[in-house]
Amino acid sequence: QVQLVESGGGLVQPGGSLRLSCAASGFTFSNYGMNWYRQGQGKEREFVATISWTGRYTNYADSVKGRFTISRDNARNTVYLQMNNLKAEDTAVYYCNTPGHWGQGTQVTVSS
């Protein structure tokens, strides 16, 4: 069955960086676009970034443009989210998604 397993979250100071990974299995990864979403405590889940199946097309939420970069390695069935210049408001559980499927999430906490 489809599995999406996120990793790379943690505690980081404002202005710091983290790279999230999402390892996919159970489907033909290279045929599907992939997305990152996040959900802060008490907030609705929101879109963060998307990447096409080839990796040529990407798009971002306005709140992360210029700071976050989504990428993928189809040989490793993995999608990444490089997060730079992190802010307190980026604190959330980050989820990997492909249509109809979600990972379990990884916690990112930005705090001094």
Buried (B, 14 or more C-beta within 10 A) or exposed (E): EBEBBBBBBEEBEEEBEBEBBBBBEEBEBBEBBBBBBBBBEEEEBEBBBBBEBEBEEBEBBEBBEEBBBBBBEBEEBBBBBBBBEBBEEBBBBBBBBBEEBBBEBBEBBBEE
